[in-house]
Amino acid sequence: MERQALAPLPALRYEFKRQHQATVMKNGHVCLGIDKHYYSVPYRFIGRKVKLLYSRTNVEVYYHYERIAMHRRIKSPYSYTTEKDHLASTHRFMTEWTPDKFLEWAASIHEDVRLYILKILDRKQHPEQAYRSCIGILSLARKAGNERLASACRRALGYGVYNYKTIQQILENKMDSYEDSLFADELPMPSHDNIRGENYYK
């Protein structure tokens, strides 16, 4: 008797959702803190505070109860999930952060810094994905000085490794002051529980 009155089961299984508050960065992305992963939202929401609702499989972004973006949840840290139509560069809309401005800033420090920033911008599918790395690297000039940053970028260009962490490690380990013939193929060995070291085998 009751079967006739039953409604069909939902097409999608219920998933528990959590909330996270974030501000849309100038590169048009928000960070889901628990995963340290960045998701794009439409560029007109840059600078706005938004709410992220996330489940095991999806991330939804809301502004004033309106859903403005939805992405599959990706848990890889410090990487980007980007929808092309969200980006300011797709619509020729100029924000405070643009590739040309970063290249001009880098050129004012040194040509090697400009070349390094150019490599970072070229390696990303969308320029907005590189903006945080660019501003992080260029800001190191205030702490380390223009000359040291230029030397660090020159060494990193030789490694063929293009990211903020590489420049930071070179400066922290004072590798920018090494002779070019020394440690040409070495980056600092990261500490890791699975790496026992040479003394383990003695």
Backbone as JSON, one array per atom type, in Angstrom:
{
  "sequence": "MERQALAPLPALRYEFKRQHQATVMKNGHVCLGIDKHYYSVPYRFIGRKVKLLYSRTNVEVYYHYERIAMHRRIKSPYSYTTEKDHLASTHRFMTEWTPDKFLEWAASIHEDVRLYILKILDRKQHPEQAYRSCIGILSLARKAGNERLASACRRALGYGVYNYKTIQQILENKMDSYEDSLFADELPMPSHDNIRGENYYK",
  "N": [[0.82, -1.22, 0.0], [1.91, 1.25, 0.78], [3.91, 1.62, -1.06], [3.06, 2.89, -3.4], [2.92, 5.52, -2.66], [5.47, 6.32, -2.16], [8.26, 8.44, -2.78], [10.74, 8.72, -5.42], [14.16, 7.66, -4.9], [16.82, 10.01, -4.15], [18.85, 11.27, -6.86], [21.55, 11.68, -6.36], [23.69, 10.59, -3.78], [23.45, 11.51, -0.32], [25.76, 13.79, 1.06], [27.82, 14.69, 3.72], [28.5, 18.04, 4.63], [30.97, 20.59, 5.14], [31.87, 23.9, 6.38], [33.74, 26.77, 5.28], [35.26, 29.9, 5.62], [36.47, 32.43, 3.45], [38.54, 34.84, 1.71], [38.4, 36.15, -1.54], [41.23, 36.04, -3.51], [43.53, 38.28, -5.23], [44.22, 37.01, -7.52], [41.98, 35.76, -8.31], [41.18, 33.41, -7.04], [40.2, 31.19, -4.37], [41.24, 29.83, -1.25], [40.96, 26.6, 0.03], [41.4, 25.89, 3.16], [41.86, 23.46, 4.61], [42.84, 21.63, 2.78], [44.72, 23.13, 1.52], [44.42, 23.94, -1.12], [43.66, 25.64, -4.18], [40.86, 27.29, -5.61], [39.11, 28.53, -8.44], [37.06, 31.48, -8.81], [34.47, 33.59, -10.26], [35.91, 36.57, -11.64], [34.82, 39.02, -10.84], [34.32, 38.87, -8.18], [36.6, 39.31, -6.78], [38.38, 40.12, -3.87], [36.16, 39.91, -2.24], [34.44, 38.52, 0.6], [33.74, 35.14, 0.97], [31.8, 32.08, 1.27], [32.76, 28.75, 1.63], [31.41, 25.65, 0.92], [32.07, 22.38, 1.51], [32.36, 18.96, 0.58], [33.08, 15.44, 0.6], [33.55, 15.09, -2.06], [33.01, 17.43, -3.55], [33.4, 21.04, -3.96], [31.79, 23.96, -3.16], [31.2, 27.39, -3.78], [29.94, 30.22, -2.2], [28.36, 33.41, -2.34], [26.75, 35.72, -0.49], [24.56, 33.91, -0.21], [24.26, 33.04, -2.8], [25.26, 30.67, -5.13], [28.34, 30.78, -6.59], [30.37, 29.37, -7.73], [31.44, 26.03, -8.5], [33.3, 23.13, -7.9], [35.04, 20.04, -8.49], [36.35, 18.38, -5.69], [39.76, 18.6, -4.96], [42.63, 17.33, -3.49], [45.31, 17.95, -3.6], [47.97, 19.77, -2.32], [48.77, 23.3, -2.53], [48.23, 23.69, -5.24], [46.21, 24.36, -8.19], [42.76, 24.56, -9.09], [41.09, 25.49, -11.83], [38.67, 27.32, -13.62], [38.4, 28.42, -16.82], [36.69, 30.51, -17.71], [36.29, 31.98, -15.43], [38.39, 33.72, -15.07], [40.08, 36.88, -14.94], [41.84, 37.6, -16.98], [40.86, 36.25, -19.16], [38.69, 37.73, -19.89], [39.79, 40.08, -20.57], [40.0, 41.86, -18.52], [41.48, 44.11, -16.39], [43.33, 43.67, -13.48], [44.92, 44.54, -10.33], [47.07, 42.85, -10.33], [49.01, 41.74, -12.89], [50.64, 39.97, -15.6], [52.48, 41.69, -16.97], [52.99, 43.71, -15.1], [54.28, 42.29, -13.08], [56.57, 41.48, -14.46], [57.75, 43.94, -15.04], [58.32, 44.82, -12.44], [60.12, 42.82, -11.67], [62.17, 43.27, -13.56], [63.12, 45.7, -12.66], [64.63, 44.94, -10.55], [66.57, 43.02, -11.44], [67.84, 41.64, -14.5], [68.08, 38.82, -14.52], [66.24, 38.11, -12.58], [63.9, 38.92, -13.83], [63.87, 37.11, -16.0], [63.51, 34.73, -14.61], [60.98, 35.07, -13.41], [59.49, 35.27, -15.74], [59.74, 32.63, -16.71], [58.26, 31.26, -14.74], [55.69, 32.32, -15.15], [55.24, 31.43, -17.76], [55.04, 28.69, -17.46], [52.62, 28.06, -16.35], [49.2, 27.2, -16.96], [47.28, 29.2, -16.87], [47.86, 32.64, -16.32], [47.11, 33.75, -13.84], [47.44, 31.7, -12.01], [50.07, 31.76, -11.34], [50.59, 34.03, -9.91], [50.79, 34.25, -7.06], [53.21, 32.94, -6.5], [54.94, 34.62, -7.91], [54.71, 37.15, -6.59], [55.58, 36.39, -4.08], [58.28, 35.66, -4.54], [59.39, 38.08, -5.58], [59.01, 39.74, -3.41], [60.95, 38.88, -1.69], [63.17, 40.37, -2.16], [63.15, 42.56, -0.48], [63.94, 41.54, 1.96], [66.3, 40.01, 1.49], [67.73, 41.54, -0.32], [68.44, 43.09, -3.5], [70.65, 42.15, -4.98], [71.31, 39.61, -3.91], [68.91, 38.25, -4.42], [68.89, 38.29, -7.2], [71.15, 36.69, -7.7], [70.24, 34.28, -6.62], [68.08, 33.68, -8.33], [69.49, 33.38, -10.7], [70.98, 31.07, -10.15], [68.89, 29.25, -9.77], [67.74, 29.26, -12.3], [69.69, 27.85, -13.62], [69.3, 25.35, -12.48], [66.86, 24.71, -13.56], [64.45, 24.72, -12.23], [61.43, 26.02, -11.19], [59.96, 27.8, -8.96], [58.59, 29.32, -5.96], [59.53, 28.13, -3.57], [62.04, 27.06, -4.2], [63.7, 29.33, -4.62], [63.5, 30.45, -2.08], [64.77, 28.45, -0.5], [67.36, 28.49, -1.57], [68.22, 31.04, -0.78], [67.92, 30.87, 2.04], [69.77, 28.89, 2.66], [72.03, 30.09, 1.85], [73.03, 29.56, -0.66], [73.25, 31.15, -2.84], [75.64, 32.41, -2.7], [77.58, 30.57, -3.33], [80.35, 29.3, -5.21], [80.12, 29.08, -8.78], [80.99, 26.65, -9.77], [80.64, 24.88, -7.78], [78.38, 22.6, -6.23], [76.67, 22.47, -8.37], [74.63, 20.91, -9.31], [72.99, 20.52, -7.17], [70.36, 20.79, -4.86], [69.25, 21.83, -1.6], [69.06, 18.99, 0.53], [65.98, 17.73, 1.43], [64.53, 17.37, 4.7], [63.29, 14.31, 5.86], [61.31, 11.69, 7.13], [61.65, 9.19, 6.0], [64.14, 9.15, 4.93], [67.14, 7.91, 5.75], [69.82, 8.57, 5.83], [73.47, 8.7, 5.4], [74.86, 7.76, 7.64], [73.35, 5.72, 8.73], [73.98, 3.34, 7.51], [76.5, 2.66, 8.28]],
  "CA": [[0.0, 0.0, 0.0], [2.73, 2.46, 0.91], [4.84, 1.76, -2.17], [2.51, 3.82, -4.37], [3.09, 6.89, -2.17], [6.89, 6.63, -1.96], [8.96, 9.23, -3.81], [11.98, 8.05, -5.84], [15.37, 8.03, -4.17], [17.59, 11.09, -4.81], [19.82, 10.81, -7.86], [22.87, 11.74, -5.74], [23.7, 10.23, -2.37], [23.69, 12.63, 0.58], [27.12, 13.92, 1.56], [28.0, 15.66, 4.8], [29.27, 19.2, 4.16], [31.56, 21.5, 6.12], [31.96, 25.28, 5.92], [35.01, 27.48, 5.44], [35.19, 31.28, 5.17], [37.71, 32.84, 2.77], [38.48, 36.05, 0.89], [38.88, 35.9, -2.89], [42.51, 36.71, -3.71], [43.61, 39.1, -6.44], [44.37, 36.13, -8.68], [40.67, 35.19, -8.63], [41.03, 32.09, -6.44], [40.06, 31.08, -2.92], [41.97, 28.67, -0.72], [40.31, 25.73, 1.01], [42.51, 25.74, 4.09], [42.12, 22.1, 5.07], [43.62, 20.95, 1.75], [45.68, 24.09, 0.95], [44.21, 23.9, -2.56], [43.06, 26.88, -4.63], [39.78, 27.14, -6.57], [38.75, 29.8, -9.09], [35.7, 32.03, -8.78], [34.41, 34.68, -11.23], [36.83, 37.64, -11.26], [34.13, 40.16, -10.25], [34.23, 38.69, -6.72], [37.92, 39.53, -6.18], [38.33, 40.94, -2.67], [34.94, 39.65, -1.46], [34.44, 37.39, 1.52], [32.82, 34.11, 0.49], [31.68, 30.87, 2.08], [32.98, 27.49, 0.92], [30.79, 24.44, 1.44], [32.8, 21.29, 0.87], [32.07, 17.59, 0.98], [34.16, 14.53, 0.23], [33.78, 15.09, -3.51], [32.78, 18.71, -4.21], [33.59, 22.32, -3.27], [30.9, 24.99, -3.66], [31.53, 28.72, -3.27], [28.73, 31.04, -2.11], [28.45, 34.82, -1.96], [25.39, 36.18, -0.13], [23.61, 32.81, -0.45], [24.25, 32.68, -4.21], [26.39, 29.84, -5.49], [29.05, 31.44, -7.69], [31.32, 28.42, -8.35], [31.4, 24.66, -8.01], [34.42, 22.36, -8.43], [35.37, 18.76, -7.87], [37.36, 18.58, -4.65], [41.09, 18.07, -5.22], [43.34, 17.48, -2.22], [46.74, 18.21, -3.78], [48.24, 21.09, -1.74], [49.49, 24.34, -3.27], [47.95, 23.63, -6.67], [45.04, 25.13, -8.57], [41.67, 24.1, -9.94], [40.72, 26.75, -12.47], [37.76, 27.35, -14.75], [38.91, 29.51, -17.64], [35.75, 31.64, -17.8], [36.31, 32.76, -14.2], [39.6, 34.53, -14.94], [40.05, 38.24, -15.46], [42.59, 37.69, -18.23], [40.01, 35.72, -20.23], [37.74, 38.78, -20.27], [40.59, 41.3, -20.77], [39.73, 42.74, -17.38], [42.76, 44.33, -15.73], [43.36, 43.78, -12.03], [46.2, 45.08, -9.86], [48.1, 41.88, -10.65], [49.06, 41.32, -14.28], [51.99, 39.52, -15.96], [53.36, 42.81, -17.32], [53.41, 44.41, -13.88], [55.29, 41.47, -12.4], [57.8, 41.51, -15.24], [58.35, 45.26, -14.83], [58.86, 44.81, -11.08], [61.29, 41.95, -11.69], [63.22, 43.93, -14.34], [63.68, 46.78, -11.85], [65.57, 44.31, -9.62], [67.69, 42.5, -12.25], [67.4, 40.89, -15.68], [67.94, 37.41, -14.17], [64.97, 37.98, -11.86], [62.85, 39.0, -14.86], [63.86, 35.84, -16.74], [62.96, 33.69, -13.74], [59.54, 35.32, -13.31], [58.93, 34.92, -17.05], [59.65, 31.18, -16.74], [57.16, 30.85, -13.87], [54.45, 32.68, -15.83], [55.08, 30.61, -18.97], [54.79, 27.27, -17.14], [51.25, 27.89, -15.87], [48.18, 27.24, -18.01], [46.67, 30.52, -16.75], [48.82, 33.48, -15.57], [46.68, 33.98, -12.45], [47.92, 30.62, -11.15], [51.47, 32.02, -10.98], [50.75, 35.33, -9.26], [51.25, 34.13, -5.67], [54.65, 32.64, -6.53], [55.65, 35.82, -8.37], [54.77, 38.18, -5.56], [56.41, 35.86, -3.0], [59.69, 35.75, -4.95], [59.8, 39.47, -5.7], [59.02, 40.33, -2.07], [62.18, 38.47, -1.0], [64.19, 41.41, -2.35], [63.14, 43.45, 0.7], [64.65, 40.88, 3.06], [67.63, 39.54, 1.1], [68.41, 42.52, -1.16], [68.33, 42.84, -4.94], [71.79, 41.4, -5.5], [71.18, 38.2, -3.51], [67.77, 37.66, -5.14], [69.33, 38.07, -8.58], [72.03, 35.52, -7.7], [69.41, 33.09, -6.37], [67.34, 33.4, -9.56], [70.47, 32.9, -11.68], [71.29, 29.69, -9.82], [67.68, 28.44, -9.99], [67.62, 29.1, -13.75], [70.59, 26.75, -13.98], [68.67, 24.09, -12.05], [65.65, 24.45, -14.33], [63.36, 24.53, -11.27], [60.8, 27.34, -11.18], [58.93, 28.02, -7.95], [58.98, 30.16, -4.82], [60.25, 27.36, -2.56], [63.43, 26.91, -4.62], [64.39, 30.59, -4.33], [63.56, 30.58, -0.62], [65.79, 27.53, 0.01], [68.68, 28.97, -1.98], [68.56, 32.17, 0.07], [68.06, 30.43, 3.43], [70.99, 28.09, 2.77], [73.12, 30.92, 1.34], [73.58, 28.94, -1.86], [73.49, 32.18, -3.84], [77.04, 32.87, -2.58], [78.49, 29.5, -3.72], [81.0, 29.38, -6.52], [79.32, 28.41, -9.8], [81.47, 25.29, -10.01], [80.29, 24.04, -6.63], [76.97, 22.28, -5.99], [75.95, 22.9, -9.57], [73.42, 20.1, -9.53], [72.41, 20.17, -5.88], [69.49, 21.6, -4.04], [69.33, 21.3, -0.23], [68.33, 17.75, 0.75], [64.9, 17.96, 2.39], [64.43, 16.43, 5.81], [62.15, 13.41, 5.66], [61.42, 10.53, 8.03], [62.02, 7.99, 5.26], [65.53, 9.25, 4.5], [67.92, 7.56, 6.94], [71.12, 9.21, 5.81], [74.59, 7.8, 5.2], [75.33, 7.17, 8.89], [72.53, 4.56, 9.05], [74.55, 2.13, 6.9], [77.87, 2.4, 8.77]],
  "C": [[0.86, 1.28, 0.0], [3.62, 2.69, -0.31], [4.36, 2.79, -3.19], [2.78, 5.27, -3.97], [4.56, 7.29, -2.01], [7.45, 7.44, -3.12], [10.22, 8.47, -4.22], [13.17, 8.51, -5.0], [16.1, 9.15, -4.9], [18.6, 10.52, -5.79], [21.23, 10.76, -7.29], [22.76, 11.39, -4.27], [24.03, 11.44, -1.52], [25.15, 12.61, 1.04], [27.15, 15.0, 2.63], [28.89, 16.8, 4.32], [29.79, 20.02, 5.34], [31.68, 22.88, 5.51], [33.36, 25.83, 6.14], [34.83, 28.88, 4.88], [36.53, 31.67, 4.53], [37.45, 34.15, 2.03], [39.07, 35.73, -0.48], [40.15, 36.71, -3.13], [42.51, 37.46, -5.04], [43.85, 38.26, -7.69], [43.07, 35.4, -9.01], [40.44, 33.8, -8.08], [40.8, 32.22, -4.93], [40.76, 29.8, -2.48], [41.09, 27.91, 0.26], [41.4, 25.29, 1.97], [42.85, 24.32, 4.47], [42.98, 21.33, 4.07], [44.75, 21.82, 1.2], [45.63, 24.07, -0.59], [43.4, 25.13, -2.96], [42.03, 26.62, -5.74], [39.4, 28.5, -7.14], [37.3, 30.17, -8.82], [35.65, 33.16, -9.81], [35.15, 35.93, -10.74], [36.13, 38.83, -10.59], [33.99, 40.05, -8.72], [35.59, 38.85, -6.03], [37.79, 40.49, -5.01], [37.13, 40.7, -1.79], [35.16, 38.47, -0.51], [33.37, 36.4, 1.08], [32.8, 32.93, 1.45], [31.9, 29.66, 1.19], [32.24, 26.38, 1.65], [31.47, 23.27, 0.74], [32.42, 19.95, 1.48], [33.26, 16.73, 0.59], [34.52, 14.68, -1.25], [33.71, 16.47, -4.16], [33.11, 19.9, -3.33], [32.68, 23.34, -3.95], [31.27, 26.31, -3.0], [30.28, 29.58, -3.34], [29.08, 32.47, -1.72], [27.03, 35.32, -1.74], [24.33, 35.17, -0.55], [23.47, 32.44, -1.93], [25.48, 31.82, -4.51], [27.07, 30.43, -6.73], [30.07, 30.51, -8.35], [31.13, 27.06, -7.72], [32.51, 23.87, -8.69], [34.45, 20.97, -7.79], [36.46, 19.0, -6.85], [38.65, 17.86, -5.0], [41.93, 18.33, -3.97], [44.84, 17.72, -2.38], [47.06, 19.62, -3.29], [49.02, 21.99, -2.69], [49.36, 24.2, -4.78], [46.58, 24.23, -6.91], [44.04, 24.31, -9.37], [41.03, 25.35, -10.52], [39.75, 26.52, -13.62], [38.08, 28.6, -15.56], [37.99, 30.73, -17.65], [35.72, 32.49, -16.53], [37.38, 33.85, -14.23], [39.46, 35.89, -15.59], [40.75, 38.34, -16.8], [41.78, 37.17, -19.41], [39.08, 36.81, -20.77], [38.45, 40.12, -20.52], [40.3, 42.33, -19.69], [41.02, 42.88, -16.59], [42.58, 44.44, -14.22], [44.69, 44.4, -11.63], [47.35, 44.14, -10.2], [47.98, 41.48, -12.11], [50.47, 40.83, -14.59], [52.94, 40.67, -16.26], [53.86, 43.54, -16.08], [54.45, 43.61, -13.12], [56.62, 41.49, -13.15], [58.51, 42.86, -15.11], [59.0, 45.34, -13.45], [60.15, 43.98, -11.05], [62.46, 42.61, -12.43], [63.87, 45.06, -13.55], [64.67, 46.25, -10.82], [66.8, 43.83, -10.39], [67.1, 41.72, -13.42], [67.21, 39.41, -15.37], [66.65, 37.15, -13.39], [63.81, 38.03, -12.85], [62.73, 37.7, -15.64], [63.23, 34.73, -15.91], [61.44, 33.84, -13.6], [58.85, 34.97, -14.63], [58.76, 33.41, -17.18], [58.46, 30.68, -15.91], [55.82, 31.14, -14.55], [54.19, 31.77, -17.03], [54.68, 29.17, -18.65], [53.38, 27.01, -16.64], [50.26, 28.0, -17.03], [47.5, 28.6, -18.04], [47.6, 31.4, -15.92], [48.42, 33.7, -14.12], [47.21, 32.91, -11.5], [49.35, 30.87, -10.67], [51.63, 33.25, -10.1], [51.26, 35.23, -7.82], [52.74, 33.81, -5.61], [55.44, 33.88, -6.92], [55.8, 36.85, -7.26], [55.61, 37.71, -4.37], [57.89, 36.0, -3.31], [60.16, 37.2, -4.96], [59.86, 40.16, -4.34], [60.27, 39.95, -1.29], [63.29, 39.49, -1.16], [64.27, 42.34, -1.15], [63.96, 42.86, 1.84], [66.09, 40.54, 2.68], [68.41, 40.57, 0.3], [68.36, 42.11, -2.62], [69.43, 41.93, -5.45], [71.68, 39.92, -5.16], [70.03, 37.53, -4.24], [68.16, 37.37, -6.58], [70.23, 36.84, -8.67], [71.25, 34.23, -7.5], [68.63, 32.7, -7.62], [68.28, 32.85, -10.63], [70.8, 31.43, -11.42], [70.08, 28.78, -10.1], [67.42, 28.25, -11.49], [68.51, 27.97, -14.24], [70.05, 25.39, -13.59], [67.5, 23.7, -12.95], [64.45, 24.16, -13.44], [62.75, 25.9, -11.01], [59.66, 27.4, -10.18], [59.5, 28.83, -6.79], [59.87, 29.39, -3.84], [61.73, 27.22, -2.92], [64.24, 28.17, -4.29], [64.54, 30.78, -2.82], [64.65, 29.69, -0.03], [67.19, 27.99, -0.36], [69.13, 30.11, -1.08], [68.79, 31.74, 1.51], [69.34, 29.65, 3.65], [72.22, 28.8, 2.2], [73.81, 30.29, 0.13], [73.83, 29.95, -2.97], [74.94, 32.67, -3.81], [78.04, 31.8, -2.97], [79.16, 29.84, -5.04], [80.17, 28.6, -7.53], [79.73, 26.97, -10.02], [81.1, 24.33, -8.9], [78.78, 23.83, -6.6], [76.11, 22.64, -7.2], [74.65, 22.14, -9.76], [72.69, 19.78, -8.24], [71.47, 21.24, -5.38], [69.57, 21.05, -2.63], [68.49, 20.04, -0.09], [67.23, 17.98, 1.77], [64.94, 16.94, 3.51], [63.17, 15.6, 5.64], [62.38, 12.17, 6.5], [61.9, 9.29, 7.31], [63.46, 8.02, 4.76], [66.42, 9.04, 5.71], [69.26, 8.28, 6.98], [72.25, 8.2, 5.77], [75.05, 7.11, 6.49], [74.57, 5.91, 9.26], [73.21, 3.27, 8.59], [75.97, 1.83, 7.37], [77.86, 1.33, 9.87]]
}
